[in-house]
Amino acid sequence: MLKLFAKLLRKINPSSTLNCELDITSSVGGGSFLEYVKLGRYSYCGYRCNIANCVIGSFCSVADDVYIGGSQHDVGKVSTTPLFYTDSVIGKAWAIDTSERIKKSTLGHDVWVGSRVMIKAGINIGTGSVLGMGSIVTKDIPPYEIWGGNPARKIKDRFDPITKNKLLLSKWWECDKKELIKIISYTNDPITFLSKIDN
């Protein structure tokens, strides 16, 4: 019943993608708008997300109502109106230079972004990181850290430094689906999981 409801909701409120590269195994929730986004293997974004100029790795979980990237206004000019330096929603640029000046954001692999998170354009989120719901992220986040708040700040590490490094070196997110299914029962124990990846 829930699956049927989800399908109906998508038909009523479909997602929109523009100049995106979405892996066949990825998923985009209804009401979301993605522009110049690369979405990796088995990654998804939920409903009503707005993501622009972003590379999202594999196995990422982006919840509902998340905002990532987008254009910025040039505060060094006489006016902050985009008409003075780029095409915009209010018309064609009045200047010769119409470069977008948009910074690219990146999410590593296996990143979990909670609902209603906002990530400033140009921010890099490390592999394995977790962003708590409602966070406003204004600076880069290293791998396997948990951040939250406004502005977002580090809460704690997910793992000790040695385990963190081994997980990064393992690149498990590049493994074949069949290989991962064989060791799926060990995912609750990172040390054992890593030993199985090595084998």
C-alpha positions in Angstrom: 0.0 0.0 0.0 2.8 2.4 0.9 4.7 1.7 -2.3 1.5 2.4 -4.3 1.1 5.7 -2.4 4.7 6.7 -3.1 4.2 6.0 -6.9 1.0 8.1 -6.9 2.8 11.0 -5.0 5.5 11.0 -7.6 3.0 11.3 -10.4 1.3 14.2 -8.7 4.5 15.9 -7.7 7.3 14.7 -10.1 11.0 15.5 -9.8 12.8 17.7 -12.3 16.3 17.2 -13.5 18.4 19.4 -15.7 21.8 18.5 -17.1 22.2 15.7 -14.6 24.1 12.4 -14.6 22.1 10.0 -12.5 23.2 6.4 -12.0 20.6 3.8 -13.0 20.5 2.5 -9.4 20.0 6.0 -7.9 16.6 7.6 -7.0 15.2 11.1 -6.8 12.0 11.8 -4.8 9.0 13.7 -6.1 9.1 17.5 -6.0 12.9 17.6 -6.1 14.8 19.8 -8.5 18.3 18.9 -9.5 20.5 20.9 -11.9 24.0 20.0 -12.9 24.1 17.1 -10.4 26.0 13.8 -10.6 24.3 11.1 -8.4 26.4 8.0 -7.8 25.5 4.3 -7.4 22.7 3.5 -4.9 22.4 7.1 -3.8 19.1 8.9 -3.4 17.6 12.2 -2.5 14.2 12.5 -0.9 11.2 14.7 -1.6 11.3 18.4 -2.3 15.1 18.7 -2.5 16.9 21.5 -4.4 20.4 20.5 -5.4 22.6 22.4 -7.9 26.1 22.0 -9.2 26.9 19.0 -7.0 28.8 15.7 -7.3 27.3 13.1 -5.0 29.1 9.8 -4.5 27.8 6.3 -4.1 25.6 5.0 -1.3 24.6 8.5 -0.1 21.3 9.1 1.7 19.9 12.6 1.3 16.7 13.1 3.2 13.7 15.4 2.4 13.8 19.2 2.0 17.6 19.4 1.6 19.2 22.4 -0.2 22.7 22.0 -1.6 24.6 24.6 -3.6 23.1 27.1 -6.0 24.4 30.4 -7.2 25.8 33.2 -5.0 25.5 37.0 -5.4 28.7 38.9 -5.9 28.9 41.3 -2.9 32.1 43.0 -4.3 30.1 44.7 -7.1 28.1 47.9 -6.9 24.9 45.8 -6.8 24.2 42.2 -5.8 21.7 41.8 -8.7 22.8 38.9 -11.0 21.8 41.0 -14.0 25.2 42.7 -13.8 27.2 39.5 -14.2 25.1 36.5 -15.2 21.9 35.4 -16.8 19.3 34.9 -14.1 15.6 34.2 -13.4 14.8 37.9 -14.1 16.4 38.0 -17.5 19.6 38.0 -19.7 22.7 39.5 -18.2 23.4 43.2 -19.1 27.1 42.6 -19.1 29.4 40.9 -21.6 30.7 38.5 -18.9 27.9 36.0 -18.4 30.0 33.2 -16.7 27.9 31.6 -13.9 30.5 31.9 -11.2 28.9 29.0 -9.4 31.0 26.9 -7.0 30.7 23.1 -7.2 29.8 21.2 -4.0 30.8 17.6 -3.4 29.5 14.8 -1.2 31.8 11.8 -0.8 30.5 8.3 -0.6 28.1 6.9 2.1 27.2 10.4 3.3 24.0 10.8 5.3 22.3 14.2 5.1 19.4 14.7 7.4 16.1 16.4 6.5 16.1 20.2 6.0 19.9 20.5 5.9 21.3 23.5 3.9 24.8 23.2 2.4 26.4 26.3 1.0 27.8 26.2 -2.6 31.4 25.0 -2.9 31.4 22.9 0.3 33.0 19.5 0.4 31.5 16.8 2.6 33.8 13.9 3.4 33.0 10.2 2.8 31.1 8.6 5.7 30.0 11.9 7.3 26.6 12.5 8.9 24.8 15.9 8.9 22.1 16.2 11.5 18.6 17.4 10.5 18.2 21.2 10.2 22.0 21.8 10.0 23.4 24.8 8.0 26.8 23.8 6.6 29.1 26.6 5.8 32.5 24.8 5.9 34.1 21.6 4.6 33.6 18.5 6.7 36.2 15.8 7.0 35.4 12.1 6.4 33.5 10.0 9.0 32.5 12.9 11.3 29.0 13.8 12.7 28.1 17.5 12.4 25.0 19.4 13.4 23.6 22.8 14.3 23.4 26.3 12.9 26.1 26.9 11.9 27.0 23.2 11.8 29.8 22.2 14.0 31.5 18.8 14.8 29.7 16.7 17.3 31.9 13.6 17.2 33.8 11.1 15.1 32.0 8.0 13.9 35.0 5.8 14.3 38.5 5.9 15.8 41.3 7.2 13.4 42.6 3.7 12.5 39.2 2.4 11.5 38.3 5.6 9.7 41.5 5.3 7.6 41.0 1.6 6.9 37.4 2.3 5.7 38.6 5.0 3.4 41.4 2.8 2.0 39.0 -0.2 1.5 36.8 1.8 -1.0 34.0 -0.6 -0.2 31.6 1.6 -2.2 33.3 0.5 -5.4 32.7 -3.2 -4.7 30.4 -5.2 -6.9 26.8 -5.7 -5.5 27.3 -9.5 -5.3 30.4 -9.0 -3.3 28.8 -6.7 -0.8 25.7 -8.9 -0.4 28.1 -11.8 0.7 29.4 -9.7 3.6 26.3 -7.7 4.4 25.8 -9.5 7.7 29.1 -8.0 9.0 28.2 -4.3 8.4 27.3 -3.9 12.1 31.0 -4.6 13.0 33.3 -2.4 11.0 36.5 -4.4 12.0 35.1 -7.7 10.8 33.6 -6.1 7.7 37.0 -4.7 6.8 38.7 -8.1 7.3 36.1 -9.7 4.9 36.7 -6.9 2.3 40.5 -7.7 2.6 39.8 -11.4 1.9 
